[in-house]
Amino acid sequence: MTTAIDVDSLQAWVGRTESAEDEITVERVRAFRATIGGDLSLPQKGDPAPLAFHWCLAPRLSTLAEADVDGHPKRGDFLPPVPLPRRMWAGGELELLAPLRVGDTVMRRSRIADVALKRGRSGPLCFVTVVHEFSAHGSTCIRERHDIVYRDKPSGEAATPEAAAEAHVAETVIDPSPVLLFRYSALTFNSHRIHYDVEYAMREEGYAGLVVHGPLQATLLLYHAAAIAGRAPRRLSYRGMAPLTHRQPFRVRSAPLRDGALECWTGSETVPIGMTASASW
C-alpha cells in the first residue's frame, strides 16, 4: 500500500505555534496519584506536582464534531495534515528544570520544529517534531521534545521483535489493564481509540489489543529511574520501539547506573523491548 506524501507542503507547518493555559488542581493530582501510584492521600496547595503530570495539563481540546475516525482531532490546524492513517508516539526528551506545584497556573507553549519523511520496512514514515515548554510564575519548568510518527495501514506482515536488552538489576511489573488505559486516556484527554476501543485497535490499526500509551510508558520509566537514584532525573530521553498491549503484563527494567546515567526499558514476554529510555542527573 502506497500513499503519496507532499512533504514540501507539510513543511509549511514548521514554525507554527499554539499556547494553552491550565491549573494544577488538588483533585486532578489526586486522580493522577491514585491511578499511577495507588495513593489516595489529599495533596496540599504548594506541594510539588507528581512527575510527568504535565502530560495531563493544557491538552489540545476539540469538540466531538472535530474528531477524526481514529478519535484524534482532525489534522490541518496546529498539526500538519499528514495523509497517513496511523499516528503513534515515537519518543522524545524531557528536561525537568523546576517542579510544578499544586495550585499553579501553567502555560504550555508549543511549536512545530520539524516535519520529515522517511521510509521504513513497512512503508513511508512521516515524523513530526513538536517542542513544548511548560511555565509557571514566569519561569520555564519543563522543556519537552515530542516526536510523532505517522504510518500507513498495516500490511499484514508481523514485525520482528526487538532483541532483548542487557541483563537488568531492577524491575517493576505492570498490569496494563483496560481500566488503567482508560483512566490514563481520561487524565490526559487522549481520545485515540487504540487505547480503549479494542475492536478498532485490532481491526483498523492492526494491533494485538489495546495499546499502552507512549507517555504512560515514559511516565513509568521516569518513576523507575527516580526510585533507583532516590531523586528525579533532570533529563529523560526515550524512544518507542514496539507496541505493548493489554494482553499481558509488562516489566519496567533498568541496567546498572553508569557515568551518572541509567538505561531502562519496558518489555513483555512477547515484546522484549517496548520503549527504551536514558535518564541522567
C-alpha positions in Angstrom: 0.0 0.0 0.0 1.5 3.3 -1.1 0.4 6.8 0.0 1.6 9.9 -1.9 3.0 12.5 0.5 3.9 16.0 -0.5 6.5 16.7 2.3 7.2 20.2 1.0 3.7 21.3 1.6 3.7 19.7 5.1 6.9 21.5 6.0 4.9 24.8 5.7 3.7 23.9 9.2 7.2 24.2 10.6 7.3 27.2 13.0 3.6 27.1 13.7 2.8 27.7 17.4 0.0 27.4 19.9 -0.4 28.0 23.6 -2.8 27.0 26.3 -3.2 27.6 30.0 -4.3 25.2 32.7 -4.4 24.9 36.5 -2.9 22.1 38.7 -5.9 21.3 40.9 -5.9 19.2 44.0 -8.5 16.7 42.6 -6.6 16.2 39.3 -3.4 15.5 41.2 -5.2 13.1 43.5 -6.8 11.3 40.5 -3.3 11.0 38.9 -1.7 9.7 42.0 -4.5 7.2 42.6 -4.0 5.9 39.0 -0.2 5.8 38.8 0.8 5.2 42.4 -2.2 3.8 44.2 -2.1 6.8 46.5 -5.4 8.3 47.7 -4.0 10.9 50.1 -5.1 14.5 49.7 -2.3 16.8 48.3 -2.0 20.3 49.6 -1.6 23.5 47.6 2.1 24.2 47.2 3.1 20.6 47.1 5.2 19.5 44.1 3.0 18.0 41.4 3.8 14.4 40.5 6.5 13.6 38.0 5.1 13.6 34.4 1.9 15.3 35.5 2.5 17.9 32.8 1.1 15.4 30.2 -2.3 16.0 31.9 -2.1 19.8 31.5 -3.4 22.0 28.8 -4.3 19.2 26.3 -5.4 20.1 22.8 -9.2 20.3 23.2 -11.7 19.7 20.4 -15.4 19.0 20.0 -16.8 15.7 19.1 -17.7 17.1 15.6 -13.9 17.8 15.1 -12.9 14.2 15.9 -11.4 12.1 13.1 -12.1 8.4 12.6 -9.3 7.5 15.0 -10.6 9.7 17.8 -7.9 12.4 17.4 -8.8 15.9 16.3 -8.8 16.2 12.6 -5.4 17.3 11.2 -4.5 20.5 9.5 -4.8 23.2 12.2 -1.8 23.0 14.5 -0.5 19.6 13.4 0.1 19.2 9.7 -2.4 17.1 7.6 -0.2 14.1 7.1 -2.1 11.7 4.8 -1.1 8.5 6.7 -3.8 6.9 8.9 -1.9 5.6 11.9 -0.4 8.0 14.4 2.0 6.9 17.2 4.0 8.5 20.0 7.5 7.7 18.7 9.6 9.2 21.6 11.0 12.4 22.9 13.1 14.0 25.6 12.1 15.8 28.8 14.2 18.4 30.6 13.0 18.9 34.2 14.1 22.3 35.3 11.9 23.1 38.3 8.9 21.5 39.9 5.4 22.4 39.0 3.2 22.8 42.2 -0.4 22.1 43.2 -2.3 25.3 42.6 0.0 26.6 39.9 -1.4 28.2 36.7 0.7 26.6 33.9 1.2 27.9 30.4 2.0 25.4 27.6 3.7 26.9 24.6 4.2 24.5 21.6 5.9 24.8 18.3 6.2 22.6 15.2 10.0 22.1 14.9 10.3 19.7 12.0 8.5 17.5 9.5 10.5 14.8 7.9 9.7 11.9 5.5 11.5 8.6 5.9 11.0 5.1 4.6 10.8 2.1 6.9 10.3 -1.6 6.3 6.6 -1.2 6.3 6.4 1.8 4.0 6.6 5.6 4.4 7.0 7.2 7.8 6.3 10.9 8.4 7.9 12.3 11.6 6.6 15.5 13.2 8.6 17.0 15.9 6.9 19.3 18.4 8.7 21.3 21.1 6.8 22.2 24.3 7.6 24.5 27.2 5.6 24.4 30.4 5.9 27.5 32.6 4.6 28.7 35.9 5.2 32.0 37.7 7.1 33.3 34.7 9.7 30.6 34.7 10.1 27.5 32.4 9.7 24.4 34.5 9.7 21.7 31.8 11.1 21.6 28.2 10.0 18.7 26.0 10.6 17.4 22.5 7.8 15.2 21.3 8.3 13.0 18.3 5.1 11.9 16.5 5.2 9.3 13.7 2.5 8.7 11.1 2.4 5.3 9.3 0.4 3.6 6.6 -2.2 0.9 7.4 -0.6 -2.5 8.5 0.4 -4.7 5.6 -0.4 -7.9 7.5 3.3 -8.8 7.9 4.3 -9.3 11.5 7.1 -7.1 12.8 10.3 -8.6 14.0 10.5 -8.1 17.8 13.5 -6.1 19.1 16.2 -8.2 20.7 16.2 -8.5 24.5 18.1 -5.8 26.3 21.1 -6.3 28.5 20.7 -8.0 31.9 18.7 -6.0 34.3 19.2 -5.3 38.0 15.8 -3.9 38.9 12.3 -4.3 37.6 8.7 -3.4 38.3 5.8 -5.4 36.9 2.8 -3.5 35.4 -0.6 -4.9 34.6 -1.8 -2.8 31.6 -5.5 -3.4 32.3 -8.2 -1.7 30.2 -9.1 0.2 33.4 -5.6 1.6 33.7 -5.5 2.6 29.9 -9.0 4.2 30.1 -8.0 6.2 33.2 -4.8 7.4 31.7 -6.7 8.4 28.5 -9.2 10.3 30.6 -6.4 12.1 32.7 -4.7 13.2 29.5 -7.8 13.9 27.4 -6.4 11.4 24.9 -9.2 10.2 22.6 -7.2 7.9 20.3 -9.3 4.8 20.0 -6.4 2.4 20.1 -6.3 2.8 23.9 -9.9 2.0 24.7 -11.7 0.5 21.7 -10.3 -3.0 21.2 -12.2 -3.8 18.1 -11.0 -0.6 16.4 -7.4 -1.1 17.6 -7.3 -4.7 16.2 -9.4 -4.4 13.0 -8.5 -0.9 11.8 -4.9 -0.3 13.0 -3.7 -3.9 13.2 -2.6 -4.1 16.9 -2.9 -7.3 19.0 -5.0 -5.5 21.6 -5.4 -2.2 23.3 -2.2 -0.2 23.0 -0.3 1.1 26.1 0.2 4.8 25.7 3.7 6.1 24.9 3.6 8.8 27.6 2.3 6.3 30.2 5.4 4.1 29.5 7.6 7.2 29.7 6.0 8.1 33.0 6.6 4.6 34.4 10.3 4.8 33.2 10.7 8.2 34.8 9.3 6.9 38.1 11.5 3.8 37.9 14.6 5.9 37.4 13.7 8.3 40.2 13.2 5.3 42.6 16.6 3.8 41.6 18.5 7.0 42.2 16.4 8.4 45.0 15.6 11.6 43.2 14.1 12.7 39.9 16.4 12.8 36.9 17.0 16.1 35.2 16.7 14.7 31.7 14.9 11.7 30.3 15.3 10.7 26.6 13.0 7.9 25.4 12.1 6.1 22.2 9.2 3.8 21.4 10.4 0.5 19.8 7.3 -1.7 19.5 3.7 -1.5 20.8 2.8 -3.1 24.1 -0.9 -4.2 24.6 -3.2 -5.0 27.4 -3.0 -8.7 26.6 -0.1 -9.4 29.0 1.8 -7.7 31.9 5.0 -5.9 31.0 8.0 -5.0 33.1 9.9 -1.8 33.6 13.6 -2.7 33.9 17.0 -1.0 34.3 20.6 -1.8 33.9 23.3 -0.7 36.4 23.8 3.1 36.7 26.8 4.1 34.7 28.5 7.5 34.4 25.6 9.3 36.0 23.0 7.8 33.5 20.5 5.0 33.9 19.4 2.9 30.9 15.9 1.5 31.3 13.2 -0.1 29.2 9.8 -1.6 29.1 9.1 -5.1 27.7 6.7 -8.1 27.9 7.1 -11.8 27.2 6.3 -11.4 23.5 7.7 -7.9 23.0 11.1 -7.8 24.7 11.5 -4.0 24.2 8.5 -1.7 24.0 10.3 1.6 24.9 13.9 2.4 25.8 15.0 5.4 27.9 18.1 7.1 29.2 17.8 9.1 32.5 20.5 11.4 33.6 21.0 13.7 36.6 
